[in-house]
Amino acid sequence: MFKPRDVTLYVPCYNAGGTITKLLQAVADQTVTPKEVVLIDDGSDPPLHLPGWRVVRHAANYGLAAARNTALSLCRTPLLAALDADVAPAPDWLEILLTALNRSGAAGVGGRLDEHFKVTLGDRWRIAHMTQHWGDRSLRNPRFLYGANTLLRAQVLRDAGGYDPALRTNNEDRVMSETLYAHGASLVYVPGARCRHLRRDDCRTILPGYWRWHYASGLQLGDFDRPAGMVGRISLVNFGISRYRAYLDRREQRPSLLGLDTALPWVFCAMDLWFYAQRHRVSLPDFPPAAAMRRLPGPVIRLLLALLEAVPDRPPAGPAPIWLEDYLVAFEECLERFNWWYECEQPLIWDDLAAELAGPVD
């Protein structure tokens, strides 16, 4: 039977000054105490400085998977617990996970993460479409364990080869779960081990954040290394996700979220192009295409441009790829094929988005 002294708890941190104090207070309030708590500062600017806590700093921002691998390399206990830097666990979180691991004999267990903030459109869209739990019932072998709060056997992680360092922001948890399953391991989801997610989003930040949930699959498939992959993502991923999210919001009567659903393929395509430019050090012209923008009403143009401001700047280096014209044509074809223009013109679809962009939300 594992005891609290068998647990090392770590927290990957990158510019997490807004939430780290609340997390550390929640860790200090746990009903059982891990043997060690380690904060992995993944190149924060300024560096993380927390007297009384062990901080291990990366020289640069290497990404979430690299931070998890650093924690694994430092672990000298049989069990490795993890909390994300914007998560506040309930006092009995670790105790419940430890009990569940002992009872189940699984390779790892994970708890439930509920959203704390519910005010802005970004917050509400995240609650609707970016949940990080599997509901109210315990599950053996869920699709994967969300990495924001877990307790795993350290040796099992080592035997699996650690986390894929190419997955810098998301999906390292899904890939690790799939790897563990392939090795014959079992995992358990425990909804009683509750945490609060302290992240805040607005309508500008939510879609780039959601893109980071999805780009890793394309990275693994090689989409960002070949023209056919880049062009294929427009229809299969970007418009596909948009249409499905809009379907859900209509079914669940969430009309205030439809503006973000409708804007999603524009933001996702812009993020795809940004990532490709970063990855291959090439220049890409501004997105979206001028021909599509000319067809939009002025207010919608302003809304889309405001959302696209959150897309990082692309590097001004190297020649533009020869397939770029095909990409822009494919995007405009998808606007027609998936009736995007019709959706765009539906009454009230942009109203809540326009209201939030017009001023701060209390």
TAHUMO-V687548 format. One record per backbone hydrogen bond with DSSP energy under -0.5 kcal/mol. CO is the residue of the C=O (numbers start at 0). NH is the residue of the N-H. Records with the same first field share a line. If there is no record, write none. Layout:
# TAHUMO-V687548
CO = NH + NH
This chain:
# TAHUMO-V687548
2 = 5
3 = 6 + 34
5 = 78
6 = 34 + 35
7 = 80
8 = 37
9 = 82
10 = 39
11 = 84
12 = 41
15 = 18 + 19
18 = 22
19 = 23
20 = 24
21 = 25
22 = 26
23 = 27
24 = 28
26 = 29
31 = 33
35 = 8
36 = 53
37 = 10 + 39
38 = 40 + 55
39 = 12 + 41
40 = 42 + 57
49 = 52
52 = 54
53 = 38
54 = 56
55 = 40
59 = 61
62 = 66
63 = 67
64 = 68
65 = 69
66 = 70
67 = 71
68 = 72
69 = 73
70 = 74
77 = 153 + 154
78 = 7
79 = 151
80 = 9
81 = 149
83 = 86
85 = 197
86 = 88
87 = 195
89 = 92
90 = 30
91 = 95
92 = 96
93 = 97
94 = 98
95 = 99
96 = 100
97 = 101
98 = 102
99 = 103
100 = 104
106 = 152
107 = 187
108 = 150
109 = 189
111 = 113 + 194
112 = 131
113 = 196
119 = 123
120 = 124
121 = 125
122 = 126
123 = 127
124 = 128
125 = 129
131 = 112
138 = 140 + 188
143 = 145
145 = 148
147 = 83
148 = 110
149 = 81
150 = 108
151 = 79
152 = 156
153 = 157
154 = 158
155 = 159
156 = 161
157 = 160
162 = 164
163 = 166
165 = 167
166 = 64
167 = 63
170 = 174
171 = 175
172 = 176
173 = 177
174 = 178
175 = 179
176 = 180
177 = 181
178 = 182
179 = 184
180 = 183
185 = 106 + 107
186 = 140
187 = 109
188 = 138 + 190
189 = 192
191 = 193
192 = 111
193 = 89
194 = 113
195 = 87 + 197
196 = 115 + 116
200 = 122
201 = 205
204 = 208
205 = 209
206 = 210
207 = 211
208 = 212
209 = 212 + 213
210 = 213 + 214
213 = 216 + 217
214 = 218
215 = 219
216 = 220
217 = 221 + 222 + 223
218 = 221
221 = 224
222 = 225
225 = 229
226 = 230
227 = 231
228 = 232
229 = 233
230 = 233 + 234
231 = 235
232 = 236 + 237
233 = 238
234 = 239
236 = 240
237 = 241
238 = 242
239 = 243
240 = 244
241 = 245
242 = 246
243 = 247
244 = 248
245 = 249
246 = 250
247 = 251
248 = 253
249 = 252
253 = 256
254 = 257
256 = 260
257 = 261
258 = 262
259 = 263
262 = 265 + 266
263 = 267
264 = 268
265 = 269
266 = 270
267 = 271
268 = 272
269 = 273
270 = 274
271 = 275
272 = 276
273 = 277
274 = 278
275 = 279
276 = 280 + 281
288 = 292
289 = 293
290 = 294
291 = 294
292 = 295
296 = 300
297 = 301
298 = 302
299 = 303
300 = 304
301 = 305
302 = 306
303 = 307
304 = 308
305 = 308
306 = 309
307 = 310
314 = 316
317 = 282
320 = 323
322 = 326
323 = 327
324 = 328
325 = 329
326 = 330
327 = 331
328 = 332
329 = 333
330 = 334
331 = 335
332 = 336
333 = 337
334 = 339 + 340
335 = 338
338 = 342
339 = 343
340 = 344
342 = 345
345 = 348
347 = 350 + 351
349 = 353
350 = 354
351 = 355
352 = 356
353 = 357
354 = 358
355 = 358
